[in-house]
Amino acid sequence: MPAVAVRTRLRDPAIGLWAAAGACWLLSGWLVLAGGHQHGPAAPRLGPFLLAWPVMVGAMMLPTVVPLVRLFAHVRARAPRPGGALTALVAGYLAVWTAIAALAFLVALGVAAAAGAVPWLAARPEVPLGLAMLLAGAFQFSRLKEACLRACRSPATVLRREYRRGPAGAARLGVRHGVSCVGCCWALMLVMVVTGAANLLWMLGLTAVMVLEKTSRQGPRLVPVIGTGLLVLGGALLIAGVARPG
């Protein structure tokens, strides 16, 4: 095989993933500035929500799948049309998170409905946010979180167990990895939904948390630290909201 072809096939796919994530971040910023997504407890509109959700998922989740995609690209480097399998892998992964959009929309709708029905709650948006953070903090210490994170941190193990040739096998692998990712990140994404899913600072902070947990060598040590921080901050927000006069 010509050396140029080999180098082309071994080109780092992380470049494309980071570029796509960057484009999603820029588009997320544009959607926020253009008012394409509701903030806070206001009832979300289905159309803008379904537009913003995959963009937000692309911005927040694509960086976390880089280790698996890199390893998969290395395994597939000499196979016919490796690019098609890579695309199928990422598409399968994103399809899982896209499927969660309906559930996320219902959660956002429920938070908005509760705020509309209870004026006390509408005046204290920190209460539902505090509750979401307490739930996310407690989940950091759960066995399910640990098991799903272990799967996300071990792309070599995932490949040995789930690898199948062809785009269909790659898509299946992406779906399996996406399910593990949802399993370890759903509570953090719940915090994002409760904030209104349009706060770039929250997006940036939660993305950093998920990337560090799943790809950093210090990830296992960071999980309880992050959990403790979420519990403390969530408790403080809840107390502040409940104690507010009026």
Phi and psi restraints in degrees (value plus and minus 20) as a CYANA .aco file:
   2 PRO   PHI     -79.6   -39.6
   2 PRO   PSI     126.2   166.2
   3 ALA   PHI     -81.5   -41.5
   3 ALA   PSI     -55.7   -15.7
   4 VAL   PHI     -83.1   -43.1
   4 VAL   PSI     -61.4   -21.4
   5 ALA   PHI     -84.2   -44.2
   5 ALA   PSI     -60.2   -20.2
   6 VAL   PHI     -82.3   -42.3
   6 VAL   PSI     -65.1   -25.1
   7 ARG   PHI     -83.3   -43.3
   7 ARG   PSI     -57.8   -17.8
   8 THR   PHI     -84.1   -44.1
   8 THR   PSI     -62.5   -22.5
   9 ARG   PHI     -90.7   -50.7
   9 ARG   PSI     -47.4    -7.4
  10 LEU   PHI    -112.3   -72.3
  10 LEU   PSI     -14.0    26.0
  11 ARG   PHI     -76.6   -36.6
  11 ARG   PSI     117.7   157.7
  12 ASP   PHI     -83.8   -43.8
  12 ASP   PSI      95.2   135.2
  13 PRO   PHI     -91.5   -51.5
  13 PRO   PSI     -33.0     7.0
  14 ALA   PHI     -82.2   -42.2
  14 ALA   PSI     -47.9    -7.9
  15 ILE   PHI     -79.6   -39.6
  15 ILE   PSI     -67.4   -27.4
  16 GLY   PHI     -85.2   -45.2
  16 GLY   PSI     -59.2   -19.2
  17 LEU   PHI     -84.8   -44.8
  17 LEU   PSI     -64.9   -24.9
  18 TRP   PHI     -86.2   -46.2
  18 TRP   PSI     -56.0   -16.0
  19 ALA   PHI     -85.1   -45.1
  19 ALA   PSI     -62.4   -22.4
  20 ALA   PHI     -85.6   -45.6
  20 ALA   PSI     -61.1   -21.1
  21 ALA   PHI     -83.0   -43.0
  21 ALA   PSI     -61.6   -21.6
  22 GLY   PHI     -81.7   -41.7
  22 GLY   PSI     -61.0   -21.0
  23 ALA   PHI     -83.0   -43.0
  23 ALA   PSI     -58.6   -18.6
  24 CYS   PHI     -85.9   -45.9
  24 CYS   PSI     -57.2   -17.2
  25 TRP   PHI     -83.8   -43.8
  25 TRP   PSI     -63.2   -23.2
  26 LEU   PHI     -83.6   -43.6
  26 LEU   PSI     -62.2   -22.2
  27 LEU   PHI     -87.6   -47.6
  27 LEU   PSI     -56.4   -16.4
  28 SER   PHI     -81.0   -41.0
  28 SER   PSI     -64.6   -24.6
  29 GLY   PHI     -80.8   -40.8
  29 GLY   PSI     -61.1   -21.1
  30 TRP   PHI     -84.5   -44.5
  30 TRP   PSI     -61.9   -21.9
  31 LEU   PHI     -82.3   -42.3
  31 LEU   PSI     -60.1   -20.1
  32 VAL   PHI     -85.4   -45.4
  32 VAL   PSI     -68.2   -28.2
  33 LEU   PHI     -86.7   -46.7
  33 LEU   PSI     -52.3   -12.3
  34 ALA   PHI    -103.1   -63.1
  34 ALA   PSI     -23.0    17.0
  35 GLY   PHI      53.9    93.9
  35 GLY   PSI       6.5    46.5
  36 GLY   PHI     -97.2   -57.2
  36 GLY   PSI     -23.1    16.9
  37 HIS   PHI    -164.8  -124.8
  37 HIS   PSI     121.1   161.1
  38 GLN   PHI     -93.7   -53.7
  38 GLN   PSI     126.0   166.0
  39 HIS   PHI    -121.1   -81.1
  39 HIS   PSI     136.2   176.2
  40 GLY   PHI      42.4    82.4
  40 GLY   PSI    -167.0  -127.0
  41 PRO   PHI    -102.5   -62.5
  41 PRO   PSI     -20.5    19.5
  42 ALA   PHI     -81.2   -41.2
  42 ALA   PSI     124.2   164.2
  43 ALA   PHI     -83.1   -43.1
  43 ALA   PSI     107.2   147.2
  44 PRO   PHI     -93.5   -53.5
  44 PRO   PSI     130.6   170.6
  45 ARG   PHI    -115.8   -75.8
  45 ARG   PSI     118.9   158.9
  46 LEU   PHI     -81.1   -41.1
  46 LEU   PSI     -66.9   -26.9
  47 GLY   PHI     -78.2   -38.2
  47 GLY   PSI     -78.0   -38.0
  48 PRO   PHI     -79.8   -39.8
  48 PRO   PSI     -55.0   -15.0
  49 PHE   PHI     -85.2   -45.2
  49 PHE   PSI     -66.2   -26.2
  50 LEU   PHI     -87.4   -47.4
  50 LEU   PSI     -44.4    -4.4
  51 LEU   PHI     -95.8   -55.8
  51 LEU   PSI     -63.2   -23.2
  52 ALA   PHI     -96.6   -56.6
  52 ALA   PSI     -51.4   -11.4
  53 TRP   PHI     -81.1   -41.1
  53 TRP   PSI     -72.8   -32.8
  54 PRO   PHI     -83.7   -43.7
  54 PRO   PSI     -50.3   -10.3
  55 VAL   PHI     -86.3   -46.3
  55 VAL   PSI     -65.5   -25.5
  56 MET   PHI     -84.1   -44.1
  56 MET   PSI     -61.8   -21.8
  57 VAL   PHI     -82.0   -42.0
  57 VAL   PSI     -63.1   -23.1
  58 GLY   PHI     -80.6   -40.6
  58 GLY   PSI     -61.4   -21.4
  59 ALA   PHI     -86.9   -46.9
  59 ALA   PSI     -60.4   -20.4
  60 MET   PHI    -110.4   -70.4
  60 MET   PSI     -51.7   -11.7
  61 MET   PHI    -122.3   -82.3
  61 MET   PSI     -48.5    -8.5
  62 LEU   PHI     -77.0   -37.0
  62 LEU   PSI     -61.0   -21.0
  63 PRO   PHI     -80.8   -40.8
  63 PRO   PSI     -47.5    -7.5
  64 THR   PHI     -98.4   -58.4
  64 THR   PSI     -35.5     4.5
  65 VAL   PHI    -117.2   -77.2
  65 VAL   PSI     -18.2    21.8
  66 VAL   PHI     -75.5   -35.5
  66 VAL   PSI     -67.5   -27.5
  67 PRO   PHI     -78.0   -38.0
  67 PRO   PSI     -62.6   -22.6
  68 LEU   PHI     -86.6   -46.6
  68 LEU   PSI     -63.5   -23.5
  69 VAL   PHI     -84.3   -44.3
  69 VAL   PSI     -60.2   -20.2
  70 ARG   PHI     -81.3   -41.3
  70 ARG   PSI     -66.8   -26.8
  71 LEU   PHI     -86.9   -46.9
  71 LEU   PSI     -60.0   -20.0
  72 PHE   PHI     -83.2   -43.2
  72 PHE   PSI     -60.9   -20.9
  73 ALA   PHI     -82.3   -42.3
  73 ALA   PSI     -58.3   -18.3
  74 HIS   PHI     -85.4   -45.4
  74 HIS   PSI     -61.9   -21.9
  75 VAL   PHI     -86.8   -46.8
  75 VAL   PSI     -57.0   -17.0
  76 ARG   PHI    -111.7   -71.7
  76 ARG   PSI     -16.3    23.7
  77 ALA   PHI     -75.3   -35.3
  77 ALA   PSI     -58.8   -18.8
  78 ARG   PHI    -120.1   -80.1
  78 ARG   PSI     -13.5    26.5
  79 ALA   PHI    -103.0   -63.0
  79 ALA   PSI     137.6   177.6
  80 PRO   PHI     -83.3   -43.3
  80 PRO   PSI     114.2   154.2
  81 ARG   PHI      28.0    68.0
  81 ARG   PSI      42.0    82.0
  82 PRO   PHI     -84.8   -44.8
  82 PRO   PSI     -47.1    -7.1
  83 GLY   PHI     -81.8   -41.8
  83 GLY   PSI     -56.3   -16.3
  84 GLY   PHI     -84.4   -44.4
  84 GLY   PSI     -59.9   -19.9
  85 ALA   PHI     -87.9   -47.9
  85 ALA   PSI     -58.6   -18.6
  86 LEU   PHI     -82.0   -42.0
  86 LEU   PSI     -64.0   -24.0
  87 THR   PHI     -81.5   -41.5
  87 THR   PSI     -61.9   -21.9
  88 ALA   PHI     -84.3   -44.3
  88 ALA   PSI     -58.2   -18.2
  89 LEU   PHI     -81.0   -41.0
  89 LEU   PSI     -70.3   -30.3
  90 VAL   PHI     -86.2   -46.2
  90 VAL   PSI     -58.9   -18.9
  91 ALA   PHI     -83.0   -43.0
  91 ALA   PSI     -61.9   -21.9
  92 GLY   PHI     -82.7   -42.7
  92 GLY   PSI     -60.6   -20.6
  93 TYR   PHI     -83.1   -43.1
  93 TYR   PSI     -68.8   -28.8
  94 LEU   PHI     -88.5   -48.5
  94 LEU   PSI     -48.0    -8.0
  95 ALA   PHI     -81.7   -41.7
  95 ALA   PSI     -56.9   -16.9
  96 VAL   PHI     -82.5   -42.5
  96 VAL   PSI     -67.7   -27.7
  97 TRP   PHI     -87.8   -47.8
  97 TRP   PSI     -53.2   -13.2
  98 THR   PHI     -85.9   -45.9
  98 THR   PSI     -57.4   -17.4
  99 ALA   PHI     -84.1   -44.1
  99 ALA   PSI     -44.6    -4.6
 100 ILE   PHI     -94.7   -54.7
 100 ILE   PSI     -30.4     9.6
 101 ALA   PHI     -76.7   -36.7
 101 ALA   PSI     -62.0   -22.0
 102 ALA   PHI     -81.5   -41.5
 102 ALA   PSI     -63.8   -23.8
 103 LEU   PHI     -85.7   -45.7
 103 LEU   PSI     -62.4   -22.4
 104 ALA   PHI     -82.1   -42.1
 104 ALA   PSI     -59.7   -19.7
 105 PHE   PHI     -83.2   -43.2
 105 PHE   PSI     -62.2   -22.2
 106 LEU   PHI     -84.1   -44.1
 106 LEU   PSI     -58.3   -18.3
 107 VAL   PHI     -83.2   -43.2
 107 VAL   PSI     -67.6   -27.6
 108 ALA   PHI     -81.4   -41.4
 108 ALA   PSI     -59.5   -19.5
 109 LEU   PHI     -85.6   -45.6
 109 LEU   PSI     -59.8   -19.8
 110 GLY   PHI     -85.3   -45.3
 110 GLY   PSI     -61.3   -21.3
 111 VAL   PHI     -82.6   -42.6
 111 VAL   PSI     -63.0   -23.0
 112 ALA   PHI     -86.3   -46.3
 112 ALA   PSI     -59.1   -19.1
 113 ALA   PHI     -85.8   -45.8
 113 ALA   PSI     -61.2   -21.2
 114 ALA   PHI     -83.1   -43.1
 114 ALA   PSI     -61.5   -21.5
 115 ALA   PHI     -86.0   -46.0
 115 ALA   PSI     -55.6   -15.6
 116 GLY   PHI     -92.0   -52.0
 116 GLY   PSI     -51.1   -11.1
 117 ALA   PHI    -104.6   -64.6
 117 ALA   PSI     -43.2    -3.2
 118 VAL   PHI    -143.4  -103.4
 118 VAL   PSI      79.4   119.4
 119 PRO   PHI     -75.7   -35.7
 119 PRO   PSI     -55.2   -15.2
 120 TRP   PHI     -79.0   -39.0
 120 TRP   PSI     -61.3   -21.3
 121 LEU   PHI     -93.8   -53.8
 121 LEU   PSI     -55.9   -15.9
 122 ALA   PHI     -81.8   -41.8
 122 ALA   PSI     -52.7   -12.7
 123 ALA   PHI    -102.3   -62.3
 123 ALA   PSI     -23.6    16.4
 124 ARG   PHI    -152.9  -112.9
 124 ARG   PSI      50.4    90.4
 125 PRO   PHI     -83.1   -43.1
 125 PRO   PSI     -37.4     2.6
 126 GLU   PHI     -91.2   -51.2
 126 GLU   PSI     -37.3     2.7
 127 VAL   PHI     -89.1   -49.1
 127 VAL   PSI     -75.2   -35.2
 128 PRO   PHI     -83.3   -43.3
 128 PRO   PSI     -53.3   -13.3
 129 LEU   PHI     -86.7   -46.7
 129 LEU   PSI     -62.0   -22.0
 130 GLY   PHI     -81.9   -41.9
 130 GLY   PSI     -61.3   -21.3
 131 LEU   PHI     -84.2   -44.2
 131 LEU   PSI     -61.8   -21.8
 132 ALA   PHI     -82.9   -42.9
 132 ALA   PSI     -60.2   -20.2
 133 MET   PHI     -88.8   -48.8
 133 MET   PSI     -56.6   -16.6
 134 LEU   PHI     -83.7   -43.7
 134 LEU   PSI     -61.2   -21.2
 135 LEU   PHI     -84.5   -44.5
 135 LEU   PSI     -64.6   -24.6
 136 ALA   PHI     -84.0   -44.0
 136 ALA   PSI     -59.5   -19.5
 137 GLY   PHI     -84.8   -44.8
 137 GLY   PSI     -62.8   -22.8
 138 ALA   PHI     -86.2   -46.2
 138 ALA   PSI     -56.5   -16.5
 139 PHE   PHI     -86.2   -46.2
 139 PHE   PSI     -46.3    -6.3
 140 GLN   PHI     -78.2   -38.2
 140 GLN   PSI     -45.4    -5.4
 141 PHE   PHI    -119.4   -79.4
 141 PHE   PSI     -12.3    27.7
 142 SER   PHI    -106.0   -66.0
 142 SER   PSI     138.2   178.2
 143 ARG   PHI     -88.3   -48.3
 143 ARG   PSI     -54.1   -14.1
 144 LEU   PHI     -83.7   -43.7
 144 LEU   PSI     -63.1   -23.1
 145 LYS   PHI     -79.1   -39.1
 145 LYS   PSI     -66.0   -26.0
 146 GLU   PHI     -82.9   -42.9
 146 GLU   PSI     -62.6   -22.6
 147 ALA   PHI     -87.1   -47.1
 147 ALA   PSI     -62.8   -22.8
 148 CYS   PHI     -89.7   -49.7
 148 CYS   PSI     -58.2   -18.2
 149 LEU   PHI     -84.8   -44.8
 149 LEU   PSI     -58.3   -18.3
 150 ARG   PHI     -81.5   -41.5
 150 ARG   PSI     -59.6   -19.6
 151 ALA   PHI     -86.9   -46.9
 151 ALA   PSI     -59.5   -19.5
 152 CYS   PHI     -89.1   -49.1
 152 CYS   PSI     -51.0   -11.0
 153 ARG   PHI    -103.7   -63.7
 153 ARG   PSI     -27.2    12.8
 154 SER   PHI    -141.1  -101.1
 154 SER   PSI      47.7    87.7
 155 PRO   PHI     -81.2   -41.2
 155 PRO   PSI     -51.0   -11.0
 156 ALA   PHI     -84.0   -44.0
 156 ALA   PSI     -61.8   -21.8
 157 THR   PHI     -84.5   -44.5
 157 THR   PSI     -61.7   -21.7
 158 VAL   PHI     -81.2   -41.2
 158 VAL   PSI     -63.5   -23.5
 159 LEU   PHI     -84.8   -44.8
 159 LEU   PSI     -63.0   -23.0
 160 ARG   PHI     -81.6   -41.6
 160 ARG   PSI     -55.8   -15.8
 161 ARG   PHI    -106.0   -66.0
 161 ARG   PSI     -56.3   -16.3
 162 GLU   PHI    -133.0   -93.0
 162 GLU   PSI     -27.3    12.7
 163 TYR   PHI     -84.8   -44.8
 163 TYR   PSI     111.1   151.1
 164 ARG   PHI    -156.2  -116.2
 164 ARG   PSI     127.8   167.8
 165 ARG   PHI     -92.6   -52.6
 165 ARG   PSI     133.6   173.6
 166 GLY   PHI      69.1   109.1
 166 GLY   PSI     143.4   183.4
 167 PRO   PHI     -78.7   -38.7
 167 PRO   PSI     -57.3   -17.3
 168 ALA   PHI     -83.7   -43.7
 168 ALA   PSI     -62.5   -22.5
 169 GLY   PHI     -85.7   -45.7
 169 GLY   PSI     -57.2   -17.2
 170 ALA   PHI     -86.5   -46.5
 170 ALA   PSI     -61.2   -21.2
 171 ALA   PHI     -82.9   -42.9
 171 ALA   PSI     -60.7   -20.7
 172 ARG   PHI     -82.2   -42.2
 172 ARG   PSI     -61.4   -21.4
 173 LEU   PHI     -82.2   -42.2
 173 LEU   PSI     -61.8   -21.8
 174 GLY   PHI     -82.4   -42.4
 174 GLY   PSI     -59.8   -19.8
 175 VAL   PHI     -84.8   -44.8
 175 VAL   PSI     -65.4   -25.4
 176 ARG   PHI     -79.7   -39.7
 176 ARG   PSI     -63.6   -23.6
 177 HIS   PHI     -87.6   -47.6
 177 HIS   PSI     -56.9   -16.9
 178 GLY   PHI     -82.6   -42.6
 178 GLY   PSI     -58.0   -18.0
 179 VAL   PHI     -83.5   -43.5
 179 VAL   PSI     -62.4   -22.4
 180 SER   PHI     -82.8   -42.8
 180 SER   PSI     -59.0   -19.0
 181 CYS   PHI     -85.5   -45.5
 181 CYS   PSI     -63.8   -23.8
 182 VAL   PHI     -81.5   -41.5
 182 VAL   PSI     -60.2   -20.2
 183 GLY   PHI     -80.5   -40.5
 183 GLY   PSI     -53.0   -13.0
 184 CYS   PHI    -117.4   -77.4
 184 CYS   PSI     -34.4     5.6
 185 CYS   PHI    -136.7   -96.7
 185 CYS   PSI     -22.9    17.1
 186 TRP   PHI     -80.2   -40.2
 186 TRP   PSI     -57.1   -17.1
 187 ALA   PHI     -89.7   -49.7
 187 ALA   PSI     -56.6   -16.6
 188 LEU   PHI     -87.9   -47.9
 188 LEU   PSI     -57.6   -17.6
 189 MET   PHI     -88.4   -48.4
 189 MET   PSI     -48.8    -8.8
 190 LEU   PHI     -81.6   -41.6
 190 LEU   PSI     -60.8   -20.8
 191 VAL   PHI     -79.3   -39.3
 191 VAL   PSI     -61.6   -21.6
 192 MET   PHI     -82.3   -42.3
 192 MET   PSI     -62.4   -22.4
 193 VAL   PHI     -84.9   -44.9
 193 VAL   PSI     -62.2   -22.2
 194 VAL   PHI     -87.3   -47.3
 194 VAL   PSI     -49.1    -9.1
 195 THR   PHI     -91.9   -51.9
 195 THR   PSI     -30.5     9.5
 196 GLY   PHI      89.8   129.8
 196 GLY   PSI     -22.7    17.3
 197 ALA   PHI      35.7    75.7
 197 ALA   PSI       7.7    47.7
 198 ALA   PHI    -160.8  -120.8
 198 ALA   PSI       1.5    41.5
 199 ASN   PHI    -124.3   -84.3
 199 ASN   PSI      90.3   130.3
 200 LEU   PHI     -85.3   -45.3
 200 LEU   PSI     -53.5   -13.5
 201 LEU   PHI     -86.5   -46.5
 201 LEU   PSI     -62.1   -22.1
 202 TRP   PHI     -83.7   -43.7
 202 TRP   PSI     -62.3   -22.3
 203 MET   PHI     -77.8   -37.8
 203 MET   PSI     -66.1   -26.1
 204 LEU   PHI     -83.9   -43.9
 204 LEU   PSI     -65.5   -25.5
 205 GLY   PHI     -84.1   -44.1
 205 GLY   PSI     -65.2   -25.2
 206 LEU   PHI     -90.3   -50.3
 206 LEU   PSI     -54.0   -14.0
 207 THR   PHI     -82.1   -42.1
 207 THR   PSI     -65.2   -25.2
 208 ALA   PHI     -79.5   -39.5
 208 ALA   PSI     -61.8   -21.8
 209 VAL   PHI     -80.8   -40.8
 209 VAL   PSI     -67.4   -27.4
 210 MET   PHI     -89.2   -49.2
 210 MET   PSI     -59.1   -19.1
 211 VAL   PHI     -83.9   -43.9
 211 VAL   PSI     -65.2   -25.2
 212 LEU   PHI     -84.6   -44.6
 212 LEU   PSI     -62.4   -22.4
 213 GLU   PHI     -81.7   -41.7
 213 GLU   PSI     -59.3   -19.3
 214 LYS   PHI    -115.6   -75.6
 214 LYS   PSI     -40.7    -0.7
 215 THR   PHI    -143.8  -103.8
 215 THR   PSI     -36.0     4.0
 216 SER   PHI    -103.9   -63.9
 216 SER   PSI     128.2   168.2
 217 ARG   PHI     -83.9   -43.9
 217 ARG   PSI     -46.4    -6.4
 218 GLN   PHI    -108.6   -68.6
 218 GLN   PSI     -15.4    24.6
 219 GLY   PHI     -72.3   -32.3
 219 GLY   PSI     -68.6   -28.6
 220 PRO   PHI     -79.1   -39.1
 220 PRO   PSI     -54.3   -14.3
 221 ARG   PHI     -95.8   -55.8
 221 ARG   PSI     -47.7    -7.7
 222 LEU   PHI     -97.2   -57.2
 222 LEU   PSI     -47.0    -7.0
 223 VAL   PHI     -76.2   -36.2
 223 VAL   PSI     -72.9   -32.9
 224 PRO   PHI     -87.0   -47.0
 224 PRO   PSI     -50.9   -10.9
 225 VAL   PHI     -84.8   -44.8
 225 VAL   PSI     -65.8   -25.8
 226 ILE   PHI     -83.9   -43.9
 226 ILE   PSI     -60.9   -20.9
 227 GLY   PHI     -80.5   -40.5
 227 GLY   PSI     -64.3   -24.3
 228 THR   PHI     -83.3   -43.3
 228 THR   PSI     -62.5   -22.5
 229 GLY   PHI     -81.6   -41.6
 229 GLY   PSI     -61.5   -21.5
 230 LEU   PHI     -84.6   -44.6
 230 LEU   PSI     -61.0   -21.0
 231 LEU   PHI     -83.8   -43.8
 231 LEU   PSI     -62.4   -22.4
 232 VAL   PHI     -86.5   -46.5
 232 VAL   PSI     -68.6   -28.6
 233 LEU   PHI     -87.1   -47.1
 233 LEU   PSI     -61.3   -21.3
 234 GLY   PHI     -82.9   -42.9
 234 GLY   PSI     -62.0   -22.0
 235 GLY   PHI     -83.7   -43.7
 235 GLY   PSI     -59.9   -19.9
 236 ALA   PHI     -84.8   -44.8
 236 ALA   PSI     -62.4   -22.4
 237 LEU   PHI     -84.5   -44.5
 237 LEU   PSI     -61.5   -21.5
 238 LEU   PHI     -84.8   -44.8
 238 LEU   PSI     -65.2   -25.2
 239 ILE   PHI     -83.5   -43.5
 239 ILE   PSI     -62.8   -22.8
 240 ALA   PHI     -82.0   -42.0
 240 ALA   PSI     -61.0   -21.0
 241 GLY   PHI     -88.4   -48.4
 241 GLY   PSI     -64.4   -24.4
 242 VAL   PHI     -87.1   -47.1
 242 VAL   PSI     -55.8   -15.8
 243 ALA   PHI    -101.1   -61.1
 243 ALA   PSI     -31.0     9.0
 244 ARG   PHI     -84.7   -44.7
 244 ARG   PSI     110.0   150.0
 245 PRO   PHI     -87.7   -47.7
 245 PRO   PSI     133.1   173.1
